Amino acid sequence: MKVAVIGAGIVGVSSANWLSKFGQEVTLYDKGEPGSEASYGNAGTYAKYANVPTNSSSFFYLFPYLLFHKDSPLFIRGKYFIKALPWLTKYLSNCRPSKVKDTSEKLTTLLSRVDEGYEDLFKDANIEHLISKESVMYLWSSKLFYKAAIPDFATRAKTGIDIQLLDHNEISDVEPELNNNFYKGALFNGSYFSKNPKETTLGLLKLLQSRGGKFLQEEVMDVKMNSSNKVEIITDKGKKEFDKVIVCAGVWSKKLAALFGDTVPLEGERGYHIAYNNFNPIKRPVAWQERGTYFTPMNDGLRVGGVVELAGLERELNQKVISFLSRAAKHVFPNLLGHDQEWVGFRPSVPDSLPVIGQSKKNPYIYYCFGHQHIGWSLGGITGKLIAQEATANKTDIDLSPFSIERF
């Protein structure tokens, strides 16, 4: 069977590899270089503990703080606020405790299988040297925010992660080089991270190609059924026929889904990072929770990233966000000088914090795997495996109906 995958981020590359592993003839499409969007600029963490959605119950009450406080990691462009309001309203409606509990249970089902999605791929691609098994550390600078996080620990442990709580002095024992102005911390043992997300994605692309899969750097302009009941992909360079198509195009999946009559409230959350080359004072990702900021020791230096900005799909960087990240970095590492790199990308986010995984109900030859919000890097492998199972055998390890696009 000939299968096309649209989108060469970590979700698309993983999906393509699992399809190839299951014996399919795979062609991967992307208008840009593989792994150059959100799969490039993230914190690199395989966050198996991340089953508490961003729109948790506390988010509703913290929203005024997040919207107006100078140290808030949430930014909304004034001119975009009205346009984002319908999505924000739906997002806030999912902060009800009963809804958060349901979302958390569904995320737990996926996150407890993160290793299952990646282990074979990493081994087959020979990229295990890019993966560090050092656990992620969370930090809280105030008693108030730490106490707010305590109820989530039991929920996070359901993914199989071991949570090691740290007092003020123990934080310095674990990472002695950071400026320890923190009240408490936690190690999520069993989490790990990539020291080079771009090379990790490219390594998986090479694995796909070694198995006979193809990558075409072409922009998909249209997708339609032809008279032979085949799916025809039309690009800026030509057209080809396929038996099935899997859409893994991140924030651009909304436009493609609309071609088949499927609607999805997909928003692009802009995420940022700055980088300090040849500076690596820590050995693990460190997350400053109140600031929504991660510090990750990559192969080429320290990456400082995170935040959420609602501003559409513009490429222009907001210097207020850059300044926010720079201030956070200098608070944790006071001797830092100017950063060497600035980046912005787009997280594909739906209001209920769950990815879209499954078959289109409008067209049985089309499948979806997108909308992973903040945890696409963690879930790319397992959701790629699941969508490949559904497309090839119509039988999956878990029930995918909770993730169907029909829920909207």
C-alpha positions as CSV (number, residue, x, y, z in Angstrom):
1,M,0.0,0.0,0.0
2,K,1.2,3.5,-0.9
3,V,0.9,5.9,2.0
4,A,1.7,9.6,2.1
5,V,2.5,11.5,5.3
6,I,2.2,15.3,5.2
7,G,4.5,17.0,7.7
8,A,8.1,16.1,8.5
9,G,8.3,17.1,12.2
10,I,8.8,14.5,14.9
11,V,5.2,13.3,14.6
12,G,5.3,12.9,10.8
13,V,8.7,11.3,10.7
14,S,7.8,8.9,13.5
15,S,4.5,8.0,11.7
16,A,6.3,7.4,8.5
17,N,8.8,5.1,10.2
18,W,6.2,3.1,11.8
19,L,4.3,2.8,8.5
20,S,7.5,1.6,6.9
21,K,8.2,-0.8,9.8
22,F,4.7,-2.3,9.1
23,G,5.6,-2.9,5.5
24,Q,4.1,0.1,3.7
25,E,5.5,2.2,0.8
26,V,5.9,5.6,2.4
27,T,6.4,9.1,0.9
28,L,6.9,12.0,3.4
29,Y,6.1,15.5,2.3
30,D,7.1,18.9,3.8
31,K,7.6,22.3,2.2
32,G,10.5,23.0,4.5
33,E,13.5,21.1,5.9
34,P,12.5,18.1,8.2
35,G,12.4,19.0,11.9
36,S,12.8,22.7,11.3
37,E,9.6,23.9,13.0
38,A,8.4,23.1,16.5
39,S,10.4,19.9,16.4
40,Y,13.5,22.0,16.2
41,G,12.9,24.7,18.8
42,N,11.5,22.8,21.8
43,A,13.0,22.0,25.1
44,G,13.9,18.5,24.0
45,T,12.2,16.7,26.9
46,Y,10.4,13.4,26.8
47,A,8.0,14.5,29.5
48,K,6.2,11.3,30.5
49,Y,4.9,13.1,33.6
50,A,3.1,15.8,31.5
51,N,-0.5,14.4,32.0
52,V,-1.7,17.5,33.8
53,P,-3.1,19.7,30.9
54,T,-2.1,23.3,30.6
55,N,-5.7,24.3,31.0
56,S,-5.8,22.7,34.5
57,S,-8.4,23.8,37.0
58,S,-5.9,26.3,38.5
59,F,-5.4,28.0,35.1
60,F,-8.9,29.5,35.2
61,Y,-8.1,31.3,38.5
62,L,-4.6,32.2,37.5
63,F,-5.7,33.6,34.1
64,P,-5.9,37.3,35.4
65,Y,-2.4,36.9,36.8
66,L,-1.1,35.3,33.6
67,L,-2.7,38.0,31.5
68,F,-1.5,41.1,33.4
69,H,1.6,40.2,35.6
70,K,5.0,41.4,34.3
71,D,6.5,38.0,35.0
72,S,3.8,36.0,33.4
73,P,4.8,33.5,30.6
74,L,1.6,34.3,28.7
75,F,1.6,36.9,26.0
76,I,-1.3,38.0,23.8
77,R,-0.8,40.5,21.0
78,G,-3.4,43.2,21.4
79,K,-4.6,43.2,17.8
80,Y,-4.9,39.4,17.9
81,F,-6.9,39.1,21.2
82,I,-10.3,39.5,19.6
83,K,-9.5,36.8,16.9
84,A,-8.2,34.5,19.6
85,L,-11.2,35.0,21.9
86,P,-13.4,32.2,20.6
87,W,-10.5,29.7,21.0
88,L,-9.6,31.1,24.5
89,T,-13.3,30.8,25.6
90,K,-13.3,27.1,24.6
91,Y,-9.9,26.6,26.3
92,L,-11.2,28.1,29.5
93,S,-14.3,26.0,29.4
94,N,-12.1,22.9,29.6
95,C,-10.7,24.1,33.0
96,R,-13.6,22.4,34.8
97,P,-12.3,19.9,37.4
98,S,-14.3,17.0,35.8
99,K,-13.0,17.9,32.3
100,V,-9.4,18.2,33.5
101,K,-9.6,14.8,35.2
102,D,-11.0,13.2,32.0
103,T,-8.2,14.9,29.9
104,S,-5.6,13.8,32.3
105,E,-6.7,10.2,32.2
106,K,-6.5,10.2,28.4
107,L,-3.1,11.8,28.4
108,T,-1.9,9.2,30.9
109,T,-2.9,6.5,28.4
110,L,-0.6,8.0,25.8
111,L,2.3,9.2,28.1
112,S,2.7,5.9,29.8
113,R,3.6,4.5,26.4
114,V,6.2,7.1,25.4
115,D,9.1,4.6,25.5
116,E,7.1,2.1,23.5
117,G,6.9,4.6,20.7
118,Y,10.6,5.6,20.6
119,E,12.8,2.8,21.9
120,D,12.9,0.7,18.7
121,L,13.1,3.8,16.4
122,F,16.1,5.2,18.4
123,K,17.9,1.9,18.3
124,D,17.2,1.2,14.6
125,A,18.3,4.8,13.7
126,N,21.5,4.5,15.9
127,I,20.8,7.8,17.5
128,E,20.8,6.7,21.2
129,H,23.9,8.9,21.7
130,L,21.7,12.0,21.2
131,I,19.5,11.0,24.1
132,S,20.4,11.7,27.7
133,K,18.8,9.8,30.5
134,E,19.2,12.6,33.0
135,S,15.8,13.4,34.6
136,V,14.0,16.7,34.2
137,M,13.9,19.0,37.3
138,Y,11.1,21.4,38.2
139,L,11.6,24.4,40.4
140,W,9.3,26.6,42.4
141,S,10.4,30.0,43.8
142,S,7.5,30.5,46.1
143,K,5.5,28.4,48.6
144,L,2.3,29.5,47.0
145,F,3.0,28.0,43.6
146,Y,4.6,24.9,45.1
147,K,1.5,24.2,47.2
148,A,-0.6,24.6,44.1
149,A,1.4,22.0,42.3
150,I,1.3,19.4,45.1
151,P,-2.1,17.9,44.2
152,D,-0.8,17.2,40.7
153,F,2.0,14.9,41.9
154,A,-0.2,11.9,42.5
155,T,-1.8,12.5,39.0
156,R,1.6,12.6,37.3
157,A,2.8,9.5,39.1
158,K,0.0,7.5,37.3
159,T,2.2,7.6,34.1
160,G,4.7,5.4,35.9
161,I,7.1,8.2,36.7
162,D,8.9,8.4,40.0
163,I,8.8,11.9,41.6
164,Q,11.6,12.8,44.0
165,L,10.8,16.0,46.0
166,L,13.7,18.3,46.7
167,D,14.1,20.9,49.5
168,H,16.1,24.1,49.0
169,N,19.5,22.6,49.8
170,E,18.9,19.4,47.7
171,I,18.3,21.6,44.6
172,S,21.9,22.8,44.9
173,D,23.1,19.2,45.5
174,V,21.6,18.2,42.1
175,E,22.5,21.2,40.1
176,P,25.2,23.2,42.0
177,E,25.9,25.8,39.3
178,L,22.5,27.4,39.2
179,N,21.6,30.4,41.4
180,N,19.4,28.7,44.0
181,N,16.7,31.2,44.9
182,F,14.1,28.5,44.9
183,Y,11.8,27.2,47.6
184,K,11.3,23.6,46.4
185,G,12.0,21.3,43.5
186,A,11.2,17.9,42.1
187,L,13.0,15.4,39.9
188,F,10.9,13.4,37.5
189,N,12.9,10.2,37.4
190,G,12.3,8.2,34.2
191,S,12.0,11.3,32.0
192,Y,14.9,12.1,29.6
193,F,15.8,14.5,26.8
194,S,17.4,15.0,23.5
195,K,20.6,16.9,23.4
196,N,19.9,17.9,19.7
197,P,16.2,17.7,18.6
198,K,17.0,18.6,15.0
199,E,19.6,15.9,14.6
200,T,17.2,13.4,16.4
201,T,14.6,14.1,13.8
202,L,17.0,14.0,10.9
203,G,18.3,10.7,12.3
204,L,14.8,9.2,12.1
205,L,14.5,10.6,8.5
206,K,17.6,8.7,7.5
207,L,16.2,5.6,9.0
208,L,13.1,6.0,6.9
209,Q,15.1,6.5,3.8
210,S,17.3,3.5,4.6
211,R,14.1,1.4,4.6
212,G,13.1,2.7,1.2
213,G,10.9,5.6,2.3
214,K,11.0,8.8,0.3
215,F,11.1,12.4,1.4
216,L,9.9,15.1,-1.0
217,Q,10.5,18.8,-0.1
218,E,7.4,20.1,-1.8
219,E,4.5,22.3,-0.7
220,V,1.2,20.5,-0.7
221,M,-1.3,22.7,-2.5
222,D,-4.3,20.4,-2.6
223,V,-5.4,16.8,-1.8
224,K,-8.4,15.2,-3.5
225,M,-9.9,12.0,-4.6
226,N,-9.6,11.0,-8.3
227,S,-11.7,8.8,-10.5
228,S,-9.7,5.7,-9.6
229,N,-10.6,6.2,-5.9
230,K,-7.1,7.1,-5.1
231,V,-5.9,10.1,-3.0
232,E,-4.1,12.6,-5.3
233,I,-1.6,15.0,-3.7
234,I,-0.9,18.1,-5.7
235,T,2.2,20.0,-4.8
236,D,4.1,23.0,-6.3
237,K,6.2,20.4,-8.2
238,G,3.6,17.9,-9.5
239,K,1.2,15.3,-8.3
240,K,1.2,11.7,-7.1
241,E,-1.4,9.0,-6.2
242,F,-1.7,7.2,-2.9
243,D,-3.9,4.7,-1.2
244,K,-4.0,6.6,2.0
245,V,-2.8,9.9,3.4
246,I,-1.9,10.8,7.0
247,V,-1.9,14.5,7.9
248,C,0.8,15.4,10.5
249,A,1.3,19.0,9.5
250,G,1.1,20.7,13.0
251,V,-0.6,24.1,12.9
252,W,-1.1,23.8,9.1
253,S,-3.2,20.7,9.6
254,K,-6.4,22.8,10.1
255,K,-6.3,24.0,6.5
256,L,-5.7,20.5,5.1
257,A,-8.5,19.0,7.2
258,A,-10.9,21.6,5.9
259,L,-10.3,20.1,2.4
260,F,-12.2,17.0,3.5
261,G,-14.9,18.8,5.4
262,D,-13.3,18.3,8.8
263,T,-13.2,21.3,11.2
264,V,-10.9,21.6,14.2
265,P,-10.4,24.6,16.5
266,L,-6.6,24.6,16.1
267,E,-4.5,27.5,17.3
268,G,-0.8,28.2,16.9
269,E,0.7,28.9,20.3
270,R,3.9,30.7,19.6
271,G,6.8,29.3,21.6
272,Y,10.3,30.9,21.9
273,H,13.8,30.1,22.7
274,I,17.1,31.9,23.0
275,A,20.5,30.1,23.1
276,Y,23.8,30.7,24.8
277,N,26.5,28.9,22.7
278,N,29.2,26.9,24.5
279,F,27.6,27.4,27.9
280,N,26.5,24.3,29.7
281,P,26.4,24.7,33.5
282,I,23.7,22.1,34.1
283,K,23.4,18.4,33.1
284,R,19.6,18.1,32.9
285,P,16.6,20.2,31.8
286,V,15.5,22.6,34.5
287,A,12.0,24.1,34.5
288,W,11.2,27.2,36.4
289,Q,7.5,26.7,36.8
290,E,6.2,30.2,37.6
291,R,8.0,31.6,34.6
292,G,7.0,28.7,32.2
293,T,10.6,28.6,31.2
294,Y,12.9,25.6,30.5
295,F,16.8,25.6,30.6
296,T,18.1,22.7,28.6
297,P,21.8,21.7,28.1
298,M,22.0,21.0,24.4
299,N,25.1,19.8,22.6
300,D,25.9,23.3,21.3
301,G,25.0,25.2,24.5
302,L,22.2,26.3,26.9
303,R,18.7,26.6,25.4
304,V,16.3,28.8,27.3
305,G,12.7,28.5,26.1
306,G,9.1,28.2,26.7
307,V,6.3,30.8,27.2
308,V,3.0,31.0,25.2
309,E,2.2,33.9,22.9
310,L,-1.1,34.1,20.9
311,A,-0.3,36.2,17.9
312,G,-1.2,34.0,14.9
313,L,1.3,32.6,12.5
314,E,3.5,35.6,12.1
315,R,7.2,35.0,12.0
316,E,8.2,38.3,13.6
317,L,9.7,37.9,17.1
318,N,8.3,39.8,20.0
319,Q,11.2,41.4,21.7
320,K,9.2,41.6,25.0
321,V,9.2,37.8,25.0
322,I,13.0,37.7,24.2
323,S,13.6,40.1,27.1
324,F,11.4,38.0,29.4
325,L,13.5,34.9,28.6
326,S,16.8,36.8,29.0
327,R,15.8,38.1,32.4
328,A,14.8,34.6,33.5
329,A,18.1,33.2,32.3
330,K,20.2,35.9,34.1
331,H,18.2,35.2,37.3
332,V,19.2,31.6,37.3
333,F,22.7,32.1,35.8
334,P,23.7,35.7,36.9
335,N,27.0,35.6,35.0
336,L,25.4,35.2,31.6
337,L,26.2,37.7,28.9
338,G,24.2,38.2,25.7
339,H,22.5,35.3,24.0
340,D,23.6,34.0,20.5
341,Q,20.3,32.9,19.0
342,E,16.6,33.7,18.9
343,W,13.8,31.5,17.6
344,V,10.0,31.4,17.5
345,G,7.8,28.5,16.4
346,F,4.2,27.3,16.6
347,R,2.7,24.7,18.9
348,P,-0.4,23.1,17.3
349,S,-3.0,23.4,20.2
350,V,-6.7,22.5,20.5
351,P,-8.8,23.8,23.4
352,D,-9.1,20.4,25.3
353,S,-5.3,19.8,25.3
354,L,-5.6,16.5,23.5
355,P,-4.1,15.5,20.2
356,V,-6.2,14.6,17.2
357,I,-5.4,11.0,16.3
358,G,-7.5,8.9,13.9
359,Q,-9.4,8.5,10.7
360,S,-11.4,11.2,9.1
361,K,-15.1,10.4,9.2
362,K,-15.6,12.4,6.0
363,N,-13.1,10.5,4.0
364,P,-11.9,6.9,5.0
365,Y,-8.6,7.3,3.1
366,I,-7.5,10.2,5.2
367,Y,-6.0,10.0,8.7
368,Y,-4.9,12.7,11.2
369,C,-2.2,12.9,13.8
370,F,-1.7,16.5,15.0
371,G,-2.5,19.0,17.7
372,H,-0.1,17.7,20.4
373,Q,0.2,21.2,22.0
374,H,3.2,21.3,24.4
375,I,4.0,17.5,24.3
376,G,4.5,16.7,20.7
377,W,8.1,15.9,21.2
378,S,7.1,13.4,23.9
379,L,4.2,11.9,22.1
380,G,5.5,11.8,18.5
381,G,6.7,8.2,18.7
382,I,3.7,6.6,20.3
383,T,1.0,8.5,18.4
384,G,3.0,7.8,15.2
385,K,2.8,4.1,16.0
386,L,-0.9,4.2,16.8
387,I,-1.9,6.1,13.6
388,A,0.2,3.7,11.6
389,Q,-1.6,0.7,13.2
390,E,-5.0,2.2,12.4
391,A,-4.1,3.0,8.8
392,T,-2.6,-0.4,8.1
393,A,-4.6,-2.9,10.2
394,N,-7.5,-0.9,11.6
395,K,-6.5,-2.3,15.0
396,T,-4.7,-0.2,17.6
397,D,-3.2,-0.9,21.0
398,I,-5.6,1.6,22.6
399,D,-9.0,3.0,21.7
400,L,-8.5,6.1,19.6
401,S,-12.1,7.3,19.7
402,P,-11.4,9.8,22.5
403,F,-8.9,11.5,20.2
404,S,-11.1,11.6,17.1
405,I,-11.6,14.8,15.2
406,E,-15.3,14.2,15.5
407,R,-15.2,15.4,19.1
408,F,-15.3,19.0,17.9
